[in-house]
Amino acid sequence: NSNNRPASLRISRLFLADYSLIRAKDRLDEAKRLLELPLVTRNAKIQDIQKKLYNLSIFCTQIGDARPISFCRFSPNSSILATASWSGICKLWNIPDCTLIRELKKFDINASSIVFHPKATLVPDEELLCSLASSAFDGSVRLWNLKSDEPVANIDGHVPYRVSRLEFHPSGRFLGTCCFDNSWRLWDLEQFTEVLHQEGHCKPVFCISFQIDGSVCATGGLDSFGRVWDLRTGRCIMFMEGHLKAIYGIDFNSNGYQIATASDDDTCKIWDLRKNSILYTIPAHTNVVTDVKYQRDGGHFLVTSSHDTCKIWD
């Protein structure tokens, strides 16, 4: 009902403002604390992480499906791995032995992504509206809990356009969806309504990432451009121009101001939200760079490629 839309939008924006202000203060306080640490202490931590990275090896291998795996994501406590496949089937796997926990109800077409609620596996399932969300090439979006192979709800509004990626807001209250109608949407799961329908890309929006404070998000499109959006106003506050081809991956650093993008032009770029500019261009691979993901503390990031390799960068 359009008469309810202004009220729902106001409620969502007030929540986002209150939530993000507290988180921003906590993030800045932590950044100051880390700067006050002796340089020797900070370097020791970095060296310890690097030693562990140098010793990385394959821990477990599993055949996940008869068709290609299109997406995977670990649960917040790292005890479950969720996979989405071109067969339309999403599965949950136990970590570390990679045994199948559950197969979720099949989509009628290729599944494109599956993500965990930020508090899933950290609090009892009953306390959450949903624990997972998944999407498919036909525009279907489903919400799940961890106890059933049937969805707890469906989000309508994208069909017939493909939903390429989705992501939970850090609060868990909102879900961002990337659509092949050149837009992205923000859904309030408590009010169960669409509160933002953002246009600006001239080709399909492929990927999305929320800043840790929850005040802004970044989107990457097949038009080769990235955009940063203020969720409290709905405005684009940064236009990222520099890639030559489509952007397939985007992720915020936990420091809140650096953004990494992965592109079909074989490069990964690091952007600075404060300076509104590119910091680095990394010739990461000799083929399509398919995704990029920061380590949770922001120290390193992982870049993946379509030629069967991934690289970790400092």
ABEGO torsion letter per residue (X at the ends): XAAAAAAAAAAAAAAAAAAAAAAAAAAAAAAAAAAABBAAAAAAAAAAAAAAAAABBBABBBBABABBBABBBBBAAGABBBBBBAAGBBBBBBOAAGBBABBBBBBABBBABBBBBAABGABBAAABABABBBBBAAGBBBBBBAABABBABBBBGAOABBBABBBBBAAGABBBBBBAAGBBBBBBAAAGBBABBBBGBABBBABBBBBAAGABBBBBBAAGBBBBBBAAAGBBABBBBGBABBBABBBBBAAGABBBBBBAAGBBBBBBAAAGBBABBBBABABBBABBBBBAAGABBBBBBAAGBBBBBX
